[in-house]
Amino acid sequence: MSRQKRGVNYIQQEEPSFLKKMKQQAGFKEGPTVDTKREALETQDSGSESEKEDEKPQVHLLFIINLLSVGEHVFFYVQAWACKLDDAAKQNS
């Protein structure tokens, strides 16, 4: 017995009249179809290409804090503030 490839076809039949009437009376609107996913999505332009501050990725180093000395804590704290000041200067320019 050999396996033959058989195509499967689906023919959309017209909706029965009683269903059309019920949908019309109820104010039913058709939802998305299978072809909806192929349509191009409209992009929402917020006017600004830069990310908002609260949407930027954040790095948390909480597990390292316990292993650092006081001097290293101060160093990282100063470096973080320097980066923030540099970012603020770039945005104002």
N, C-alpha and C positions, 0 to 999 in steps of 0.2 A: 504494500500500500504506500503510495507516494503521497506526500503532502503537497497540496496545490494551494497557491496563494489566492485568496479570495478577497476581493475588495468589498468593503462595507460602505454602503451609501445610505444617507439619511435624507429623506424628502420631507420638508416642512409642510404640513397640511394646513389648510385654512382653519381658523378657529371657529367652533360652532357658534351659531347666532345667539343662543341663549347665554353663552359665556360673554359674548360681546356686549349684550344688553346689560348683564349684571355688572360688568366692569365699568360700563359707561354710567350706570346709576350710582355706583359706589365712588366714582371719580378715580378709578385705579389708573396709575401711570406705570408704563413698562420700566423695569429696572435695567441695570447694565446687562449686556449680552457678552458672549464669548469674544466677539470682535472688539469690544470696548477696550480691552487691554492693548490692542494694536494701535489705537489712536494716540496721537502725540499729546503728551500732558502739557498743560499750560504752566509756564513757570511764573512764580510770583516774584517780581522784582521789587525788592525793598528799597531800592535806590542807592544802597551802600554795599559795595563789594566786600568790605572788610568785616571780619567776624566781630560780634559783640563780645565784650570782656567776659561775660558769664558763659558764653558758648565756646570759648577756647578750651583746649584740653589742659588739664591740670595734672601736675605730677606731685604725688604725696610721698614723702620720704619718712613717714612716721616710724617705720621699723629701724631706720638707721640712727634716729635721734638718741636712742639709749646707748649706742656704741660710741658716740662722739664726745670729745672733751669740750670744755667750756670755750676754749680758743677756737675750736673748729665750728662750734655753734655760732659764734660771733662772726667768723669768716663767711659762712654760708648766709647768714642774715644780711651782712653788708653787701654781698654779691647779689642777693635777691633784690635789694633796694636799688642797687646800681642798675640792674636790668630794667626795673620798672621805670626808673628815671630816664634811661635811654629810650625806652618805648614811648614815654610821654613826650620827650623832646622830638622824636621822629614824627609823631602824630601832629604836633603843633607846627612843624616845619612845612 
